[in-house]
C-alpha cells in the first residue's frame, strides 16, 4: 500500500491505494490500482511546510504516518522510533509549558453545529474588524472548561495550544456579547438545523422548565416608561421567587430540551415573570417554526395553564403536564383519594386514570372544548420524601394546633402559613388587633389535613388519550433530566451569579452557557453510546460520565513542546480522558508527535456517526 496524491476538478486529494492483480477479459492477470482509504483534500492536512506529500509518504513507509488515520494500515513489524534531542542548561526548553489540546474536539463540535461558518460569514458581510469567532470560542470553551469572568476568560487565550486570538483588543469581548445577543435566534436555529440534519434530531418528547439566576446587586432594574407612564420596556433584573431563596434581583430563564438530554433553546424573561407566562412566548420565538415532527411537550405544574396547552395543541403537538392537586376541584380531589379504580403495583405504588371533557379558554379568550386523560398515582417513596422534606413545618403545625398559646408567629412562619389561613380572620372595618394566643381560631386545620392527605399523590393531565398510564408517568418523570441541566448550568458551568449588566449581555451570557451545555451533552451522549450501545434512552441517561468529570478530563488533555519540533501529550492515559478519546475513536499511540501530526488529529475526529 502507498499514499497517492491525485487531482479532482483541479483540487489535490489524498488517498491510500494498493496494487492488486485481476483477470482481464483475455483471461490474463494484470495489475490494477485499488483504493483502500480516501483521506480527503490535501489542504485539510498540509502543515504549510515544504514537500508535505513526500514527507507523508516517507512517514507512512516508516510506520509513523503524519496522518493518524493511516496508522492501522502500517506494517505491524516496523521498528520503534528512537527520539534524540538535547536541551542545554539555561535554555527555555528546560521548563515545560503544557497547553490545552482539548479545544480540537470542542472546535469539531462547533463546526458540526455550523457555528464556525455562522460567525465567519457574519463577520464578512457585517464588516466586523475584530475576530468574533475567536472571541466566541474563548467564551464558549471557557464556560465549559474553566468558567470565569469575561475579562479572565480573555486571559485564557494563551492557555490553548493554538491561541484563538493574535493581536486583539480585550474589550472586544463585550462587542462579541452584543453580536451574540443580536443574533440569538439565528444561532439557535443554526444549531438545531444541523442537529436535525447531522444527528438526526427529531424529538418525540420536548421538555420545558423554568429556573432563575441571581445578580449580586441591591436594586432591581427600572421599567422604561413613556410620558404617560405606560411601560415601553420592562426591566430585566427584578425581584421574584428565587429558586435558591436569595433576596436578590433575578432573571427568569425557560429551557427546552430534547429526549436525548440536549438543549434546544432558551428564552430569558424579567425576574418577576410567573412561570406559566413564559411558555407561549418561548414557544413562539424558538420552537413553533423549527422543522420538528409532532412532539409531546412535558412540563411541571407551574406551566399547567390551558391557554398554554391549547397553544401546544394548535401547533399540532401534544402535552403531558402535572397539575396541582390542592388547586383542583373538590370532586377531582375526592376521585383521587377514593381507592376505587386504582391499579396496585405491589404495596408501594398505585395509579388510575379517566378521560374528562373540559371547556377552557384559549389565549384569545374564546371558549374551547377539549378531552384529556387524567392520571393520578400514589407512591410510598414520594410520600416519605414529602414528609421528610416538610418534617419541621409539619411538626410546627401539629404543635400549633395542640398548644397555640405557646407560639409567637414570625414573619417567615406567617408566610408559610398563609395558604392555611381562613378568609375571615381580619376585620378590615375596625382594624381590631387579635392576640396571637387566639391564632388557633384563624388557622384552617381542615386545609392542613388536606395538605397532609395529598402527600404521596400526584396528578398528571395529557392530550395523549390512548397512551398507557404507566408510559405517561414514565415520560413525565423524564423531566428530572432538565432539572439536571439546571444543576449543571448553576454548578459546573457557573452560570450564576451573573455579573454582566445590560439585557443584551445577560441574554448572550445565558446563550453561551446553553451552547456549552449542548456541547457537554453531545460528549456525554457519545460516551453513553460507547459505554451502553443499544440501551433505551431512559436507561442509558445515567450511564457514562458526569459533566464535572468530563470538565476535569478535558482540562488534562494537554500537549507540551520539546526540541526539534517534537510534542508529547499529557495524561492521555487518564481513565476518564481515555474513555472520551475512545468514545470519539481518537487514537493517540504512545509516541512523540510532530506538528503536522497534531493538526491531523482534529481532522480525523467525527462527532456524529
VEXMAR-822109 format. One record per residue (C-alpha): x, y, z. Coordinates in steps of 0.5 Angstrom, whole numbers, plus 500, padded with zeros to 3 digits. Each point is the difference from the previous one (the first is absolute). Last residue first. Layout:
residues N
XYZ;...
//
This chain:
residues 609
456517527;500508502;507503503;505497495;507502502;505499495;501507498;502502507;506494501;502503493;503506503;504497505;503495495;502506496;503503507;505494501;498495505;503496505;498493502;495495503;494500495;495505500;493497497;494504500;494496499;495505503;498495506;508498501;502507501;495501505;502494503;507502500;498506504;497497505;505495501;506504500;504497495;500507496;503503506;505505495;501499493;507501497;503505495;506500496;502505495;508499502;499502507;494498504;493503500;495498505;493498499;494500504;494496501;499500508;495506499;496495496;500495506;498505505;494503496;498493498;500498508;496506502;495499494;498493503;503494496;496494497;494496501;494504504;496502493;502493498;493497503;495505497;503501494;500492498;507497500;502497493;507502502;502502507;507502501;501503493;493502499;501503507;506504499;498503493;494502504;504503505;504504495;494502497;497503507;507504501;499503493;493502502;502502507;505505497;495503495;495501505;505503505;502505494;492501499;500502507;505505499;498503494;493501503;503504506;504504495;494502496;497502507;505504502;504498507;505495499;502497507;495494500;500496507;500495497;501496493;506496504;500495494;502494505;494503505;495504498;500497493;501493502;494501505;496503495;501494495;499495506;493503501;499499492;501493501;495500506;495501495;501493498;495498505;494502496;502495495;500495505;493502503;497500492;503494499;497497506;493502498;500498493;500505495;493500496;498506503;506504498;498507502;502500507;499501507;504498506;498500507;505497506;498497507;506499505;498506505;493502498;497498507;505504504;497506496;493498500;501500508;503507500;494502496;496498505;504503505;498507498;504504504;497506503;497498506;506496502;504507500;496502506;506501504;503505495;495505503;496503495;500507498;494503497;500504494;493502501;498500492;505495498;499494505;505495498;499493501;494498496;504497494;503495504;507499500;503493497;503503494;503506504;504495505;507500496;500508500;498500507;505496502;505504497;498506503;500497507;494497504;500501507;498493503;499497507;492502500;499495493;501494504;498494496;498503494;507504500;504494502;497496494;501506495;508500503;501493499;497500493;505506498;506496503;498494496;499503494;506497496;499493504;492500499;501502492;505494500;496495503;494502496;504499493;503493502;493498502;498502493;493502499;497501493;496504496;499500492;495505497;499499492;497506496;494502496;500507498;494505499;502507498;498507503;503506496;504505504;505501495;506496504;495494500;494499505;498493503;494496500;502493502;499492499;503495504;503493499;502496506;506498503;503495506;506499504;503496505;507500503;504497507;496494502;501496493;498503494;493502501;494502495;496505503;492500498;497501507;505503505;497507500;505505501;501502493;492500499;499504506;506505498;497501493;493501503;503505505;502504494;508500499;505505503;502495505;501495495;505505496;500497493;506497496;501500493;500496494;499503493;498499493;502504493;497502494;501507501;493501503;501495505;506504503;496506500;495497503;504498506;503507501;493503501;498494504;505501505;504495503;507503500;502500507;497493500;506497497;502500493;500495494;498502493;499494495;502500493;498500493;505501495;506505501;502505495;500506505;495506499;496498506;506499504;504507502;496506500;493498500;502494505;503505505;495505499;495494502;504497506;502506504;493502503;499494503;507501504;498507503;504506498;503503506;507499497;499503493;501495495;505496496;499495495;504493499;500495494;501493498;504497506;503493499;497495505;499495495;492501500;501507498;501506505;496507500;503505505;496506503;504505504;498505505;504506502;502501508;501506505;502498506;497497507;502493499;496494500;504496495;494499496;499508500;492502500;501507497;504506501;501503493;506500495;497501494;497507500;494500496;499504493;495505498;496500506;495506500;501506505;497505495;507503498;502493498;503495505;506495500;500496506;505500506;505495501;500497507;505502506;505497504;504497495;503493501;496497494;496494500;498494495;493497499;497494498;495498495;498493497;499497494;501493497;499498493;498493498;500496494;506504497;502501493;508500501;503496495;507502502;502503493;494503497;496501506;506502505;502505494;493503500;500501507;507503501;498505494;493502503;503501507;506505497;494503495;496502507;506503504;503504494;499507504;502496506;506497497;503507497;499503507;504495503;505501495;500507501;502499507;506495499;502506495;503503506;506495500;502504494;504495495;506498497;500492499;494497503;498492500;506498504;503494497;502495506;495504504;501503507;503506496;492502499;498499507;502508501;493501496;496496505;503504506;497506497;493497499;500497507;502493501;498493498;505495498;499494495;493501498;499508501;507501498;498496493;494504499;503507501;507498497;497498494;495506499;506504501;504496494;493500496;500508501;507501498;499508500;499505494;493498499;498502493;493497500;500496494;507496502;499500507;493496499;503495496;506498505;495500506;495496496;505495497;503499506;493499503;498494496;499495506;505495496;505506501;498502507;501492501;507500497;502506503;499497507;504493498;506505498;499504506;502494504;507502499;502504506;507503501;506496503;505505501;506496503;507504502;506497498;498503493;502507502;507498499;505501506;502493500;500498493;495495498;502494495;496496495;499493498;494496499;500493499;495497495;497493501;502495495;494498495;497493501;493503500;500503493;496506499;493500498;497501507;504506501;498504494;494503503;506503505;502505494;508501500;501493500;505496504;501493497;506502496;496499494;495505502;505505502;503500494;493501496;499506505;506503499;500500492;493503501;502505504;505503496;501506503;497502507;493503500;497495504;496496495;495496503;493503497;503504495;502493496;492498500;497494502;503493503;497495496;502493502;502494497;499502492;502494496;505501494;500494495;506496498;498494494;499493501;498498493;493497498;499504494;495504503;504502506;502496506;502504506;506501504;500505505;504507501;499504507;497506501;499505506;497507498;502507499;497506496;502506496;495504497;499502493;494496499;503494503;507500501;504494503;505499505;502493502;502496506;502493500;498493501;
//
